[in-house]
Amino acid sequence: MSDSESRTVLVTNATQYAGPGAVRVLSAAGHRVVCHDAGFVDDKALHDFEALHPQAITLRRGDAQGLVAELAERVGEVDAV
């Protein structure tokens, strides 16, 4: 995938529902994958996820405003959710 085709994608509920599959497929396709999950407030859950997906950028903030601020600070713009 060329840089012009690579996208920054936010995956919510990264540890449940369609999240795990989406993280895997999007990462394999060469996209920059940013992940959020309510469980990431737990240090062990966050560590376990990061160990399985070292290429993913994880966001921890639980409240909507905090999440948007963390996303803007650490990632900038997102191409898809």
C-alpha distance (Angstrom), angle and dihedral (degrees) to the residues before:
residue distance angle dihedral
M1 . . .
S2 3.78 . .
D3 3.80 122.9 .
S4 3.79 89.4 -108.0
E5 3.82 90.0 59.6
S6 3.80 96.8 43.6
R7 3.79 114.3 100.4
T8 3.78 136.5 -167.8
V9 3.79 106.5 -121.8
L10 3.81 128.6 -171.7
V11 3.81 114.4 -146.7
T12 3.79 114.8 -166.0
N13 3.81 123.0 -163.8
A14 3.79 85.0 27.5
T15 3.81 94.8 175.2
Q16 3.80 98.4 45.4
Y17 3.79 144.4 40.8
A18 3.83 109.7 7.1
G19 3.81 92.2 -19.6
P20 3.83 101.1 97.0
G21 3.79 93.3 48.3
A22 3.79 92.4 44.7
V23 3.81 92.1 51.3
R24 3.81 91.1 50.0
V25 3.81 96.4 46.4
L26 3.81 96.7 41.9
S27 3.80 92.0 47.9
A28 3.80 92.0 48.2
A29 3.81 88.9 51.1
G30 3.80 89.7 57.5
H31 3.78 99.9 -106.2
R32 3.80 123.9 142.7
V33 3.80 101.9 -112.2
V34 3.80 121.4 -155.2
C35 3.79 114.2 -170.1
H36 3.77 134.3 -159.9
D37 3.77 129.2 179.9
A38 3.79 131.2 163.6
G39 3.81 87.5 -127.7
F40 3.80 92.2 64.0
V41 3.81 90.0 84.8
D42 3.83 83.9 76.8
D43 3.82 109.6 80.3
K44 3.81 94.4 -144.9
A45 3.79 93.5 49.5
L46 3.80 90.4 49.2
H47 3.82 92.7 47.1
D48 3.82 92.4 48.1
F49 3.81 91.7 50.2
E50 3.81 92.8 47.2
A51 3.81 90.1 49.6
L52 3.82 89.9 54.8
H53 3.82 94.2 42.0
P54 3.82 108.3 29.4
Q55 3.80 91.9 163.6
A56 3.82 92.9 58.2
I57 3.78 123.5 96.1
T58 3.79 108.9 -134.7
L59 3.79 126.7 -151.5
R60 3.81 120.0 -157.9
R61 3.79 107.3 -176.0
G62 3.78 112.0 116.3
D63 3.80 101.6 -163.2
A64 3.80 121.4 74.9
Q65 3.81 96.8 -121.8
G66 3.79 91.9 45.9
L67 3.78 91.5 48.4
V68 3.80 92.2 51.8
A69 3.81 90.4 48.1
E70 3.82 92.3 48.9
L71 3.79 90.7 47.2
A72 3.81 92.3 50.6
E73 3.80 92.6 46.2
R74 3.79 98.5 46.0
V75 3.80 103.4 29.8
G76 3.78 113.3 12.8
E77 3.77 116.0 -155.1
V78 3.79 124.6 16.8
D79 3.79 121.9 -149.7
A80 3.80 98.1 -160.8
V81 3.80 142.0 7.6
